[in-house]
Every structure is written in structure tokens, then in C-alpha cells.
Amino acid sequence: MQARTAWDLLQEQRLNPRMITTGSEQLDRLLGGGVAPGTIVEFSGALFSMQLCVNVQLPDALSGIQGSAIYIDTDGAFVVERLREMAEAIVEKCREEADSDDTIYDGKRTENSER
């Protein structure tokens, strides 16, 4: 594998931007498609930050980047039950997508007729 420079990585990111969905189509649209990895964006609210930590783990086909996140709680606002509810909602969304006409296979969206 050939070594890549920081410039190469920047150009790759510009040519193939990967965005993390906020979970809100309207907010994603305002942000130009979602939150870009490697950028600093300030949002207020622990719940929104937790939602982004869940959403970053989504597969590409569901507007995620198959990434990972660390949530650092500095004020005791972390609520395990709420995080579980957010994760369950994402699982339900994945199930609905799998049951729809556009089904996800191996991280790619295909039409039912192509299976």
C-alpha cells in the first residue's frame, strides 16, 4: 500500500464527502448534507450529542459512516436509558429499510428486482 500525504487525504475527502446524519432531514439539509467528519460543529444539548454518537455508527446506506464515537460526560447529563432508546430507534429504522422496496445488502442499496 502506498503512503498517502495529508494533502491526498484532504483531496479524497473533498471529492468523496462522507456526512453523518443528524437524524433530521431539515437539519441535514441546512448543514449541507449532515455533519462532516473532521470538522468542529457546536451543538447544544447532551441528547443531540448522544444521537450523533449513535448515528456515526450507521452503515453508509443509512447515511452513516460506519465509524465510532466517544461520548465524554462532563456534567452528569448522560442517561443510559435514553441512549438505549436512541439505539433501538436506529435498529427499528434499519428493519424498516430492510422491509422496504429498497433493501440494504452488504452496505449497498439495491432494488428488490435486482436480488
DSSP file with accessible surface (Angstrom, degrees, kcal/mol):
  #  RESIDUE AA STRUCTURE BP1 BP2  ACC     N-H-->O    O-->H-N    N-H-->O    O-->H-N    TCO  KAPPA ALPHA  PHI   PSI    X-CA   Y-CA   Z-CA
    1    1 A M              0   0  222      0, 0.0     2,-0.2     0, 0.0     0, 0.0   0.000 360.0 360.0 360.0 132.5    0.0    0.0    0.0
    2    2 A Q        -     0   0  173      1,-0.1     2,-0.1     0, 0.0     0, 0.0  -0.547 360.0-111.0 -80.1 138.1    1.4    3.4   -1.0
    3    3 A A        -     0   0   89     -2,-0.2     2,-0.4     1,-0.0    -1,-0.1  -0.385  31.2-148.0 -65.5 144.6    1.7    6.1    1.7
    4    4 A R        -     0   0  124     -2,-0.1     2,-0.1     4,-0.0    -1,-0.0  -0.941   5.7-134.7-117.6 143.1   -0.7    9.0    1.4
    5    5 A T     >  -     0   0   78     -2,-0.4     4,-2.1     1,-0.1     5,-0.2  -0.393  29.6-106.1 -86.7 168.4    0.0   12.5    2.5
    6    6 A A  H  > S+     0   0   82      1,-0.2     4,-2.4     2,-0.2     5,-0.2   0.881 123.6  56.1 -60.6 -36.4   -2.3   14.8    4.4
    7    7 A W  H  > S+     0   0  155      2,-0.2     4,-2.6     1,-0.2    -1,-0.2   0.920 105.3  51.1 -61.8 -42.7   -3.0   16.6    1.1
    8    8 A D  H  > S+     0   0   72      1,-0.2     4,-2.4     2,-0.2    -2,-0.2   0.919 110.9  48.2 -60.0 -44.6   -4.0   13.4   -0.5
    9    9 A L  H  X S+     0   0   79     -4,-2.1     4,-2.3     2,-0.2    -1,-0.2   0.895 111.0  50.8 -64.5 -39.8   -6.5   12.7    2.3
   10   10 A L  H  X S+     0   0   70     -4,-2.4     4,-2.3     2,-0.2    -2,-0.2   0.931 111.2  47.8 -63.8 -43.9   -7.9   16.2    2.2
   11   11 A Q  H  X S+     0   0   56     -4,-2.6     4,-2.2     1,-0.2    -2,-0.2   0.902 110.7  51.6 -64.4 -40.2   -8.4   15.9   -1.6
   12   12 A E  H  X S+     0   0   91     -4,-2.4     4,-2.4     1,-0.2    -1,-0.2   0.920 109.7  49.8 -61.6 -42.8  -10.1   12.5   -1.1
   13   13 A Q  H  < S+     0   0   65     -4,-2.3    -2,-0.2     1,-0.2    -1,-0.2   0.903 111.5  48.8 -63.7 -39.3  -12.4   13.9    1.5
   14   14 A R  H  < S+     0   0  152     -4,-2.3    -1,-0.2     1,-0.2    -2,-0.2   0.870 115.2  43.6 -68.7 -36.9  -13.4   16.8   -0.8
   15   15 A L  H  < S+     0   0  131     -4,-2.2    -2,-0.2     1,-0.2    -1,-0.2   0.827 128.6  26.7 -77.4 -33.6  -14.0   14.5   -3.8
   16   16 A N  S  < S-     0   0  110     -4,-2.4    -1,-0.2    -5,-0.2    -2,-0.1  -0.587  81.7-169.1-129.1  69.0  -16.0   11.9   -1.8
   17   17 A P        -     0   0   81      0, 0.0     2,-0.5     0, 0.0    -3,-0.1  -0.369   5.1-158.6 -65.7 133.6  -17.5   13.7    1.2
   18   18 A R        -     0   0  106     19,-0.1     2,-0.4    -2,-0.1    47,-0.1  -0.976  12.0-164.5-111.8 125.6  -19.0   11.4    3.8
   19   19 A M        -     0   0   49     -2,-0.5     2,-0.6    45,-0.2    17,-0.2  -0.872  16.8-135.0-115.7 146.8  -21.5   13.0    6.1
   20   20 A I  B     -A   35   0A  18     15,-2.9    15,-2.8    -2,-0.4    44,-0.2  -0.865  28.9-126.6 -97.6 124.1  -23.0   11.9    9.4
   21   21 A T        -     0   0    9     42,-1.7    13,-0.1    -2,-0.6    34,-0.1  -0.401   6.8-151.4 -69.5 145.5  -26.8   12.3    9.5
   22   22 A T        -     0   0    5      2,-0.3    -1,-0.1    -2,-0.1     3,-0.1   0.581  45.5-111.1 -86.6 -12.9  -28.3   14.3   12.4
   23   23 A G  S    S+     0   0   56      1,-0.2     2,-0.5    32,-0.1    -2,-0.1   0.319  94.7  95.3  95.4  -6.9  -31.4   12.3   12.2
   24   24 A S     >  -     0   0   42      1,-0.1     4,-2.9     2,-0.0    -2,-0.3  -0.968  61.6-157.2-120.2 117.5  -33.3   15.3   10.9
   25   25 A E  H  > S+     0   0  149     -2,-0.5     4,-2.2     1,-0.2     5,-0.1   0.899  96.3  51.0 -59.1 -39.8  -33.7   15.8    7.1
   26   26 A Q  H  > S+     0   0  119      2,-0.2     4,-2.2     1,-0.2    -1,-0.2   0.930 112.9  44.1 -66.0 -44.4  -34.2   19.5    7.6
   27   27 A L  H  > S+     0   0   49      2,-0.2     4,-2.1     1,-0.2     7,-0.2   0.919 112.0  53.1 -68.0 -40.6  -31.1   20.0    9.7
   28   28 A D  H  <>S+     0   0   21     -4,-2.9     5,-3.7     1,-0.2     6,-0.9   0.918 109.3  50.1 -57.9 -41.7  -29.0   17.8    7.4
   29   29 A R  H ><5S+     0   0  167     -4,-2.2     3,-1.5    -5,-0.2    -2,-0.2   0.925 109.4  50.4 -64.0 -43.0  -30.1   20.0    4.5
   30   30 A L  H 3<5S+     0   0  146     -4,-2.2    -1,-0.2     1,-0.3    -2,-0.2   0.846 110.8  50.3 -63.2 -32.3  -29.2   23.1    6.4
   31   31 A L  T 3<5S-     0   0   59     -4,-2.1    -1,-0.3    -5,-0.1    -2,-0.2   0.338 123.8-103.1 -88.7   6.3  -25.7   21.6    7.1
   32   32 A G  T < 5S-     0   0   62     -3,-1.5    -3,-0.2     1,-0.2    -2,-0.1   0.798  92.4 -25.3  78.5  27.6  -25.2   20.7    3.5
   33   33 A G  S   <S-     0   0   40     -5,-3.7     2,-0.3    -6,-0.2    -4,-0.2   0.341 117.4 -60.3 119.6  -5.6  -25.9   17.0    4.0
   34   34 A G  S    S-     0   0    2     -6,-0.9     2,-0.5    -7,-0.2   -13,-0.2  -0.917  86.6 -27.9 132.4-159.1  -25.1   16.4    7.7
   35   35 A V  B     -A   20   0A  20    -15,-2.8   -15,-2.9    -2,-0.3    -3,-0.1  -0.843  59.1-135.0 -97.7 125.2  -22.1   16.8    9.9
   36   36 A A    >   -     0   0   22     -2,-0.5     3,-1.5   -17,-0.2   -17,-0.2  -0.637  23.8-114.9 -80.9 129.5  -18.8   16.3    8.1
   37   37 A P  T 3  S+     0   0   41      0, 0.0     3,-0.1     0, 0.0   -19,-0.1  -0.328 100.5  29.0 -58.9 143.6  -16.2   14.1    9.9
   38   38 A G  T 3  S+     0   0   90      1,-0.3     2,-0.3     0, 0.0    -2,-0.0   0.489  98.7 109.4  84.5   2.0  -13.1   16.0   11.0
   39   39 A T    <   -     0   0   74     -3,-1.5     2,-0.6     2,-0.0    -1,-0.3  -0.711  67.8-125.1-106.0 162.2  -15.0   19.3   11.3
   40   40 A I        +     0   0  171     -2,-0.3     2,-0.4    -3,-0.1    -4,-0.0  -0.941  34.6 167.6-108.8 118.0  -15.9   21.2   14.5
   41   41 A V        -     0   0   62     -2,-0.6     2,-0.6     2,-0.0    -2,-0.0  -1.000  25.7-141.1-130.5 128.6  -19.5   22.0   14.8
   42   42 A E        +     0   0  186     -2,-0.4     2,-0.4     2,-0.0    -2,-0.0  -0.824  23.9 173.1 -97.9 122.7  -21.0   23.2   18.1
   43   43 A F        -     0   0   55     -2,-0.6     2,-0.5     2,-0.1     6,-0.0  -0.947  25.4-132.5-120.3 148.4  -24.4   21.9   19.1
   44   44 A S        +     0   0  119     -2,-0.4     4,-0.1     4,-0.0    -2,-0.0  -0.843  64.7  56.1-102.7 132.6  -26.1   22.5   22.4
   45   45 A G     >  -     0   0   41     -2,-0.5     4,-1.7     3,-0.1     5,-0.1   0.238  66.1-126.1 119.1 125.6  -27.7   19.6   24.3
   46   46 A A  H  > S+     0   0   29      1,-0.2     4,-2.5     2,-0.2     5,-0.2   0.874 108.5  56.0 -64.4 -38.2  -26.5   16.3   25.6
   47   47 A L  H  > S+     0   0   85      1,-0.2     4,-2.4     2,-0.2    -1,-0.2   0.906 106.6  49.2 -65.6 -39.4  -29.3   14.4   23.8
   48   48 A F  H  > S+     0   0   50      2,-0.2     4,-2.2     1,-0.2    -1,-0.2   0.918 111.1  50.4 -65.6 -40.8  -28.3   15.7   20.4
   49   49 A S  H  X S+     0   0   43     -4,-1.7     4,-1.8     1,-0.2    -2,-0.2   0.909 110.5  49.5 -63.3 -40.9  -24.7   14.8   21.1
   50   50 A M  H  X S+     0   0    1     -4,-2.5     4,-1.7     2,-0.2    -1,-0.2   0.905 108.2  54.0 -64.5 -39.5  -25.6   11.3   22.1
   51   51 A Q  H  X S+     0   0   38     -4,-2.4     4,-3.0     1,-0.2    -2,-0.2   0.916 107.3  50.2 -62.2 -41.5  -27.8   10.9   18.9
   52   52 A L  H  X S+     0   0   29     -4,-2.2     4,-2.2     1,-0.2    -1,-0.2   0.883 106.4  56.0 -64.2 -35.9  -24.8   11.9   16.8
   53   53 A C  H  < S+     0   0   25     -4,-1.8     4,-0.4     2,-0.2    -1,-0.2   0.868 112.6  42.4 -63.7 -34.2  -22.7    9.3   18.6
   54   54 A V  H >< S+     0   0   16     -4,-1.7     3,-1.3     1,-0.1     4,-0.3   0.937 113.6  51.5 -73.7 -46.3  -25.3    6.7   17.6
   55   55 A N  H >< S+     0   0    2     -4,-3.0     3,-1.7     1,-0.3    10,-0.3   0.815  97.6  65.2 -65.4 -31.2  -25.7    7.9   14.1
   56   56 A V  T 3< S+     0   0   12     -4,-2.2    11,-2.8     1,-0.3     9,-1.0   0.787  97.8  58.0 -63.6 -21.3  -22.0    7.9   13.3
   57   57 A Q  T <  S+     0   0  114     -3,-1.3    -1,-0.3    -4,-0.4    -2,-0.2   0.569  82.0 111.2 -86.9  -6.4  -22.1    4.1   13.6
   58   58 A L  S <  S-     0   0    7     -3,-1.7     8,-3.0    -4,-0.3     9,-0.3  -0.284  76.0-103.8 -65.4 152.0  -24.7    3.7   10.9
   59   59 A P    > > -     0   0   40      0, 0.0     3,-2.0     0, 0.0     5,-1.9  -0.299  34.5-103.0 -70.4 161.7  -23.7    2.0    7.7
   60   60 A D  G > 5S+     0   0   78      1,-0.3     3,-1.9     3,-0.2    48,-0.1   0.872 120.0  62.4 -50.7 -41.8  -23.2    4.1    4.6
   61   61 A A  G 3 5S+     0   0   14      1,-0.3    -1,-0.3    46,-0.3    47,-0.1   0.689 105.0  47.2 -64.2 -17.9  -26.6    3.0    3.2
   62   62 A L  G < 5S-     0   0    4     -3,-2.0    -1,-0.3    -7,-0.1    -2,-0.2  -0.041 128.0 -93.5-112.9  29.6  -28.3    4.6    6.2
   63   63 A S  T < 5S+     0   0   67     -3,-1.9   -42,-1.7     1,-0.2    -3,-0.2   0.755  91.2 115.1  67.7  28.1  -26.4    7.9    6.0
   64   64 A G      < -     0   0    4     -5,-1.9    -1,-0.2   -44,-0.2   -45,-0.2  -0.473  65.6-134.4-109.0-173.1  -23.7    6.9    8.4
   65   65 A I        -     0   0   25     -9,-1.0    -8,-0.1   -10,-0.3    -9,-0.1   0.192  40.8-115.1-129.1  15.3  -20.0    6.4    8.0
   66   66 A Q  S    S+     0   0  114     -8,-3.0    -9,-0.2   -11,-0.3   -10,-0.1   0.887  73.2 136.7  52.8  41.4  -19.6    3.1    9.9
   67   67 A G        -     0   0   30    -11,-2.8     2,-0.3    -9,-0.3    -1,-0.1  -0.090  49.2-119.6-101.3-160.6  -17.5    5.0   12.4
   68   68 A S        -     0   0  107     -3,-0.1     2,-0.3    -2,-0.1   -14,-0.1  -0.928  19.8-161.3-141.4 165.2  -17.1    5.1   16.1
   69   69 A A        -     0   0   46     -2,-0.3     2,-0.4   -16,-0.1   -16,-0.0  -0.983  13.3-145.0-148.2 155.9  -17.5    7.8   18.8
   70   70 A I        -     0   0  149     -2,-0.3     2,-0.6     2,-0.0    -2,-0.0  -0.994  14.3-155.2-122.3 129.5  -16.6    8.6   22.4
   71   71 A Y        -     0   0   63     -2,-0.4     2,-0.6     2,-0.0    -2,-0.0  -0.927   6.9-163.7-106.6 118.4  -19.1   10.5   24.5
   72   72 A I        -     0   0  133     -2,-0.6     2,-0.7     2,-0.0    -2,-0.0  -0.916   4.4-157.6-106.3 115.7  -17.4   12.4   27.3
   73   73 A D        +     0   0   58     -2,-0.6    -2,-0.0     1,-0.1   -27,-0.0  -0.827  20.9 166.8 -96.3 112.0  -19.9   13.5   30.0
   74   74 A T  S    S+     0   0  129     -2,-0.7    -1,-0.1     1,-0.1    -2,-0.0   0.530  76.4  37.9-102.1  -6.4  -18.5   16.4   32.0
   75   75 A D  S    S-     0   0  121      0, 0.0    -1,-0.1     0, 0.0    -2,-0.0   0.253 108.8-104.6-130.2  13.2  -21.7   17.4   33.8
   76   76 A G  S    S+     0   0   65      1,-0.1    -3,-0.0     3,-0.0    -2,-0.0   0.732  79.7 128.3  75.3  22.3  -23.5   14.2   34.6
   77   77 A A        +     0   0   34      2,-0.0     2,-0.2   -31,-0.0    -1,-0.1   0.514  31.3 119.6 -88.9  -4.7  -26.1   14.5   31.9
   78   78 A F        -     0   0   75      1,-0.1     2,-0.5     4,-0.0   -31,-0.0  -0.442  42.6-170.4 -68.1 126.2  -25.6   11.0   30.4
   79   79 A V     >  -     0   0   72     -2,-0.2     4,-2.0     1,-0.2     5,-0.2  -0.942  10.8-164.0-122.0 107.1  -28.8    9.0   30.6
   80   80 A V  H  > S+     0   0  101     -2,-0.5     4,-2.5     1,-0.2     5,-0.2   0.902  89.4  55.0 -58.6 -42.0  -28.2    5.3   29.7
   81   81 A E  H  > S+     0   0   86      1,-0.2     4,-2.2     2,-0.2    -1,-0.2   0.909 107.9  48.9 -61.0 -41.9  -31.9    4.6   29.2
   82   82 A R  H  > S+     0   0   88      2,-0.2     4,-2.3     1,-0.2    -1,-0.2   0.912 109.8  51.6 -66.7 -39.2  -32.2    7.4   26.7
   83   83 A L  H  X S+     0   0   51     -4,-2.0     4,-2.5     1,-0.2    -2,-0.2   0.917 109.0  51.4 -62.4 -40.8  -29.1    6.2   24.8
   84   84 A R  H  X S+     0   0  109     -4,-2.5     4,-2.7     1,-0.2    -2,-0.2   0.923 108.7  51.1 -62.1 -42.6  -30.7    2.7   24.7
   85   85 A E  H  X S+     0   0   80     -4,-2.2     4,-2.2     1,-0.2    -1,-0.2   0.906 109.9  50.1 -61.6 -41.0  -33.9    4.2   23.3
   86   86 A M  H  X S+     0   0    4     -4,-2.3     4,-1.9     2,-0.2    -2,-0.2   0.927 111.7  47.5 -63.5 -44.5  -31.9    6.0   20.5
   87   87 A A  H  X S+     0   0   43     -4,-2.5     4,-2.3     1,-0.2    -2,-0.2   0.912 111.1  51.0 -64.6 -40.8  -30.1    2.9   19.6
   88   88 A E  H  X S+     0   0  101     -4,-2.7     4,-2.5     1,-0.2    -1,-0.2   0.887 107.2  54.0 -64.2 -37.0  -33.4    0.9   19.5
   89   89 A A  H  X S+     0   0   60     -4,-2.2     4,-2.3     2,-0.2    -1,-0.2   0.899 108.5  49.4 -64.7 -37.6  -34.9    3.5   17.2
   90   90 A I  H  X S+     0   0   25     -4,-1.9     4,-2.4     2,-0.2    -2,-0.2   0.914 109.5  51.2 -66.7 -41.9  -32.0    3.1   14.8
   91   91 A V  H  X S+     0   0   67     -4,-2.3     4,-2.3     1,-0.2    -2,-0.2   0.929 110.3  49.7 -60.3 -42.8  -32.4   -0.7   14.8
   92   92 A E  H  X S+     0   0   89     -4,-2.5     4,-2.5     1,-0.2    -2,-0.2   0.912 108.7  52.6 -63.1 -40.9  -36.1   -0.2   14.0
   93   93 A K  H  X S+     0   0   74     -4,-2.3     4,-2.5     1,-0.2    -1,-0.2   0.921 108.6  50.8 -60.9 -41.3  -35.2    2.2   11.2
   94   94 A C  H  X S+     0   0   42     -4,-2.4     4,-2.4     1,-0.2    -1,-0.2   0.909 109.8  50.1 -63.0 -41.6  -32.8   -0.5    9.8
   95   95 A R  H  X S+     0   0  148     -4,-2.3     4,-1.8     2,-0.2    -1,-0.2   0.907 110.3  49.6 -62.7 -43.1  -35.6   -3.1   10.0
   96   96 A E  H  X S+     0   0  115     -4,-2.5     4,-0.9     2,-0.2    -2,-0.2   0.912 111.2  49.3 -62.7 -42.0  -38.0   -0.8    8.2
   97   97 A E  H >< S+     0   0   47     -4,-2.5     3,-0.6     1,-0.2    -2,-0.2   0.900 110.0  51.4 -61.4 -42.1  -35.4   -0.1    5.5
   98   98 A A  H 3< S+     0   0   47     -4,-2.4    -1,-0.2     1,-0.2    -2,-0.2   0.836 111.7  47.6 -66.0 -30.9  -34.8   -3.9    5.1
   99   99 A D  H 3< S+     0   0  140     -4,-1.8    -1,-0.2    -5,-0.2    -2,-0.2   0.596  98.8  88.1 -85.6 -11.0  -38.5   -4.5    4.7
  100  100 A S  S << S-     0   0   44     -4,-0.9    -3,-0.0    -3,-0.6     0, 0.0  -0.191  96.8 -98.3 -81.0 177.2  -39.0   -1.7    2.1
  101  101 A D  S    S+     0   0  118      1,-0.1    11,-1.1    10,-0.1     2,-0.9   0.828 116.0  63.8 -65.0 -34.3  -38.6   -2.0   -1.6
  102  102 A D  E    S-B  111   0B  54      9,-0.2     2,-0.3    10,-0.1    -2,-0.3  -0.853  80.3-172.2 -92.1 106.7  -35.1   -0.6   -1.4
  103  103 A T  E     -B  110   0B   5      7,-2.0     7,-2.6    -2,-0.9     2,-0.5  -0.773  20.2-126.6-106.6 148.4  -33.2   -3.2    0.6
  104  104 A I  E     +B  109   0B  40     -2,-0.3     2,-0.4     5,-0.2     5,-0.2  -0.804  29.1 172.7 -98.9 124.3  -29.7   -3.0    2.0
  105  105 A Y  E >  S-B  108   0B  96      3,-2.8     3,-2.1    -2,-0.5    -2,-0.0  -0.996  72.1 -13.1-129.3 127.6  -27.3   -5.8    1.2
  106  106 A D  T 3  S-     0   0  165     -2,-0.4    -1,-0.1     1,-0.3     3,-0.1   0.871 128.6 -54.5  51.5  39.6  -23.6   -5.6    2.2
  107  107 A G  T 3  S+     0   0   28      1,-0.2     2,-0.4   -48,-0.0   -46,-0.3   0.565 118.3 106.8  76.2   7.0  -23.9   -1.9    2.9
  108  108 A K  E <   -B  105   0B 150     -3,-2.1    -3,-2.8   -48,-0.1     2,-0.4  -0.937  69.2-124.0-122.9 145.8  -25.4   -1.1   -0.5
  109  109 A R  E     +B  104   0B 109     -2,-0.4     2,-0.3    -5,-0.2    -5,-0.2  -0.705  35.8 173.7 -88.4 127.5  -28.9   -0.2   -1.5
  110  110 A T  E     -B  103   0B  33     -7,-2.6    -7,-2.0    -2,-0.4     2,-0.2  -0.960  33.4-109.6-131.9 154.4  -30.4   -2.5   -4.2
  111  111 A E  E >   -B  102   0B  90     -2,-0.3     3,-1.8    -9,-0.2     4,-0.4  -0.533  30.2-119.3 -77.3 147.9  -33.8   -2.8   -5.7
  112  112 A N  G >  S+     0   0   55    -11,-1.1     3,-1.4     1,-0.3    -1,-0.1   0.862 114.2  59.7 -55.2 -34.7  -35.8   -5.9   -4.8
  113  113 A S  G 3  S+     0   0  112      1,-0.3    -1,-0.3   -12,-0.1   -12,-0.0   0.717  98.2  59.9 -70.3 -15.8  -35.9   -6.9   -8.5
  114  114 A E  G <         0   0  131     -3,-1.8    -1,-0.3     0, 0.0    -2,-0.2   0.520 360.0 360.0 -88.4  -5.9  -32.1   -7.0   -8.5
  115  115 A R    <         0   0  153     -3,-1.4    -3,-0.0    -4,-0.4    -4,-0.0  -0.230 360.0 360.0 -75.1 360.0  -31.8   -9.7   -5.8
